[in-house]
């Protein structure tokens, strides 16, 4: 990941396993960076463990670089929606 490139953060929490992905977004004329991915089998501990899990991939001092956020949500196990900002 380029040290100053803006980042995309992806979270998937609609199952028992939290999935987190971080990827640098392309700067002018450069390709996007390789994604870093991790899965955490948290079950009901998601609300207590979300930030420590996120910091394993992206330390808190790098959070100001976040430019995009994608969150997968689903009302049940049969459907998933992707929301981005």
Helices and strands as residue ranges (DSSP letters): E 7-12, E 17-24, E 36-41, G 43-45, H 46-57, G 60-65, E 66-76, E 79-84
